[in-house]
Amino acid sequence: MRNTIKSNTDISAVFTRGKRYNSSGMTFIVLEAPQHDPSGRVAFIAGKKNGNAVWRNAAKRRMRALCNELKGPWPGIYVIFLAKRNILEVSYRKALNEGKKQVHAFQNRGAISSSLCR
């Protein structure tokens, strides 16, 4: 299983201090990992106000698949994938291309090494 952010304090820290990168179907929230945790972690969040359980499960499945294709989790950073209401309406290809742009944006800010972005 991939490294996930499980503690409420870690998720709150990423939400409050993290940098947001928006795409049409989701928002990426990125924060450097603490010194004691050099491995990267991810979290997939689909809020209740966006849809019912079926919608939330499908949104999380899509975000996990995108993370897998984008070669996540990335060492040294925490990333939260936050679903927007239209994530299931955006084509997978478009979401993937936008995700690649966001990963390149992380790279340009120096959050992850350039060898991870192809």
N, C-alpha and C positions, 0 to 999 in steps of 0.2 A: 504494500500500500504506500502511496505517496505521503510525504511529510505534510501534515496539515496543521494549521493553527487551531488549537483546541481551547486554550484558556481564554476566559472572558477578558482578563487584563491585557493579554497580547492583542486581541482583536480591538479592544478599546484604544490601545496605544497606536495601532495602525490607523484607525479611523481619525484620531485626533492629530497625530503628527505626520501622517503619511501624505505623499504627493498624489494627486488624482490625475488620471489620464482617461478621458472620455472617448468612447466610440459610440456608434449608433445603437448597439444592442446591450452594452455593458460598460461599467466603469471599472478601471483598474486602480487600486489604491496601493501604493508602493512605499515601503519603509525599509531602511537598512536594518539588518538583523543585529541584535545585541552582540557584544564581544564574546560572550560565553556560548553563543549559538551560531557557529559559522555556516551551518547548513541552511538552505533556503526552505521556506514553508509557504503554503498557499491555503486559502480558505475560499469556499464557494457559498455566496449568500444570495438567496432569493427571498425577498420579504413577503410577508403574508398579505400586505395591502395590494400587491401586484397580481395575485391570483390564488386559486385554490391549491390543494396538495398535488394534484395531477400536474398543474402548470409549474409549480415549484420544483417538482422532481424532474420534469423534462428540461427546465432551465438549468438545473444543476448538472444533469447529464451532458447537456451541450457545452457548458463551461468546462467540465472535466475533460471532455474530448478536445476542446480547443487548447487547454493547458497541456495536454499530452502531445498534441501536434506542434505546439510552440516550444517544446522541450523543457517545460517547467517541472518542478520548481527550480528556481535559479539560485545558485549558491550565494549566500551573504545577504539575501533580501527576503522580506516577507511581502507577499502579494495577495490582496483580496480581490476576487472576481465578484463584482456586485451586479446582479442582473437588473436590467431595465425592463419595463413592461413589454417592449416589443422584441425582446431577444429571440423569440420563437418565430417571429414574422420575417426577420432578416435572414437571408440565405446563409447557409453554412460557409460557403466560399467567401462571401462578403465579410462575414464575421472573422474568418481566418485572416483575410488580407488586412483588415483593420487591426487585428491582434498583432500581426507582424509589425505593423507601423508603430504600435505602442511599445513593443519590445525594443525596436530601434530607438524609440524616444528614451526608454530606460537607459539604453546603451549610451546615448549622447549625453545624458546627465551623469554618466559614470556610475550608475547603480549596479550594473552587472558588466562582466568582462566582454570584450568585443568578440571573443571566440565563440560565445554562445549564440550570437546573432548571425545568421547566414544569409 
